[in-house]
């Protein structure tokens, strides 16, 4: 609003206040209210200036740890009639705040914006060939499809349950070995039979 008031003040002698306000889509009463506030501050501004000093003294007296609620209670105990939301607003204007028990975010590394970046030795290319394509990941090949580098992909093994695999090796009558990978629960997650023949 201060910028608009300054503009209107510069051009009010040649154009008038009302035509400028109409062109700027500002009510003339807003301009006149802003000019009045320049000459004599409002009652709220005067009270805010007084209460800011009181709140700052109370905040420093209480070791700069009080938040809005406790500072409001301290002001009420000291005999000042003030609302809690007003205390919060004035604390924001003063730039003060209480100490929080929440864990603060730790920044272990602060990067230097002026430092030179390491060279891209892999020569990665993150440009998309068409819109909507995820950059950095190629298309996923289905199982059994040839590898992108030209090698053949082995088909996926037929998975059988661990018990059936173990019983199958015993019932076949062929010498073999059963390997089981145990999970943390103690159950066999994958069982493979490797035998001769």
Protein Blocks (a to p, Z undefined) as FASTA:
>chain_A
ZZmmmmmmmmmmmnojklmmmmnopafklmmmmmmmmmpccfklmmmmmmmmmmmmmmmm
noopacfklmmmmmmmnopacdfklmmmmmmmnopacddfbdcdddfbdcdfkbccdddf
kopafbdfbehiaehiacdddehiacfkopacddddddddfklmmmmmmmnopacddddd
ddfkopafbdcdddeZZ
